[in-house]
């Protein structure tokens, strides 16, 4: 598989063409941003951890019937993925009040929600990824009704699978962000990543934050939190439970 020119660079990843028009290579970076790019920094080893964790989770989800863009891990930081056209909607799945939801609704951070909340945001950095609902999605032509219904169904199922998985390694899945894409043959698949960049992970016993909130909120121990998540994931997988 030949790596060709770069076609995209985002806050956390670079994407390259390959000599197969249906496949791209994703290269994970150590760069860290928060607050829509206003805060910038570096988290040592983040790219390798996010790559490995994402690939592990994508394979787990595939085993449970969720189609993903994952094809093959190429190296510590690079993965071969299906070429997709990203649906410009960020899906946020919330189990516990934290971050912007806690502020917006006046809920104490850590309040367990009576039911899982799905939120949609318009994926547009210039506008700050504003929150939208299904009526906006249809009015703007961001996705069809069938696509959005599938996105919601997949997102709830992903939440069930991941909540159970992370609980097994002593981690409470507070909330997380998902992105979807459409492959060249028209299939809707899970894309982007699943990592401490895109999920809120709290230790089940201590409530300690094991995710990018440590960077956002200047809590210190950022690298250690990412490494701890990786250590637990590898220990679980080595035990053959995945």
Secondary structure, 3 states (H helix, E strand, C coil): CCEEEEEEECCCEEEEEECCCCEEEEEECCEEEECCCCEEEECCCHHHHHHHHHHHHHHHHHHCCCCECEEEECCCCEEEEECEEECCEEEEEEEECCHHHHHHHCCCCCCEEEEEEEEEEECCHHHCCCEECHHHHHHHCCCCHHHHHHHHHHHHHHHHHHHHHHHHCCEEEEEEEEEEEEECCCCEEEECCCCCCCEEEEECCCCCECCCHHHHCCCCCHHHHHHHHHHHHHHHHHCCCC
